[in-house]
Amino acid sequence: MGRASTNYPAELRERAVLMVAEVRAEYSSEWTAIVAVAKRLGIGSAETLRKWVRQAEIDAGSRPGVTGQESADLRKLRAEVRELRRANEILKAASVFFAAELDRPQR
């Protein structure tokens, strides 16, 4: 069973995170504030909003963790490493082929 992928617009994410911060004092806990805001904005899961809030805290530097920019940079670098490794394998195979061609006696 896979999860349904629902992409929310960045504006909604930012607005929801700000709303949680604004209404936090009105609720007994952060979780109840998150549940209320998620329901008000039609976000499918309060857990989704909780993750957005945590990531916003990390990005702001108020919580330890990998920022969104660092995560994007890591994904980009990993893709680049995969591509370079693939290119190296192709070059190794080509060098073996051409070395074998040089070792063949000429007619």
QUIQUI-V624648 format. One record per residue. N is the residue number from 1. SS is DSSP state (H for helix, E for strand, - for the rest). Layout:
n/ss
N/SS
N/SS
This chain:
n/ss
1/-
2/-
3/-
4/-
5/-
6/-
7/-
8/-
9/-
10/H
11/H
12/H
13/H
14/H
15/H
16/H
17/H
18/H
19/H
20/H
21/H
22/H
23/H
24/H
25/H
26/H
27/-
28/-
29/-
30/H
31/H
32/H
33/H
34/H
35/H
36/H
37/H
38/H
39/H
40/H
41/H
42/-
43/-
44/-
45/-
46/H
47/H
48/H
49/H
50/H
51/H
52/H
53/H
54/H
55/H
56/H
57/H
58/H
59/H
60/H
61/-
62/-
63/-
64/-
65/-
66/-
67/-
68/H
69/H
70/H
71/H
72/H
73/H
74/H
75/H
76/H
77/H
78/H
79/H
80/H
81/H
82/H
83/H
84/H
85/H
86/H
87/H
88/H
89/H
90/H
91/H
92/H
93/H
94/H
95/H
96/H
97/H
98/H
99/H
100/H
101/H
102/H
103/H
104/-
105/-
106/-
107/-
